[in-house]
């Protein structure tokens, strides 16, 4: 008896399908949230990696955090 026979008879084929459906649902929700944001918010977030000052209480990484 091979391992593939044991695993094939265990009835575990549903788990990859559940994972795929879960991934697609999360992907769709994130995509919808991104598309529904106002343009100004998206532009602010797009410039965030290039900003020199701290935004939203996040330190700039230059050692100014206590």
TIROMAR-988290 format. One record per residue (C-alpha): x, y, z; residue in one letter. Coordinates in steps of 0.02 Angstrom, whole numbers, padded with zeros to 5 digits, always signed. Layout:
XYZA ...
//
This chain:
+00000+00000+00000X +00074+00165-00055X +00056+00335+00030X -00044+00403-00116X -00172+00263-00091X -00190+00305+00094X -00205+00492+00064X -00325+00468-00082X -00441+00362+00024X -00438+00482+00171X -00562+00602+00090X -00455+00758+00110X -00494+00830-00061X -00614+00958+00011X -00478+01056+00104X -00390+01126-00051X -00559+01178-00120X -00604+01268+00042X -00435+01356+00039X -00462+01412-00140X -00635+01481-00103X -00570+01569+00053X -00427+01647-00046X -00544+01708-00183X -00665+01785-00058X -00525+01878+00034X -00448+01934-00131X -00615+02001-00192X -00647+02094-00028X -00475+02175-00028X -00496+02223-00211X -00666+02300-00180X -00603+02396-00030X -00459+02464-00132X -00568+02516-00278X -00699+02598-00166X -00574+02710-00075X -00575+02893-00125X -00441+02943-00248X -00362+03063-00122X -00338+02923+00004X -00257+02811-00126X -00140+02951-00179X -00091+02985+00002X -00055+02801+00030X +00044+02791-00133X +00158+02933-00075X +00182+02860+00098X +00341+02758+00061X +00425+02917-00003X +00373+03030+00142X +00509+03095+00258X +00398+03141+00404X +00302+03026+00521X +00118+02999+00478X -00014+02931+00593X +00099+02905+00742X +00220+02792+00650X +00401+02840+00677X +00513+02876+00529X +00645+02746+00574X +00781+02873+00606X +00803+02832+00790X +00674+02955+00855X +00570+02820+00939X +00592+02808+01129X 
//
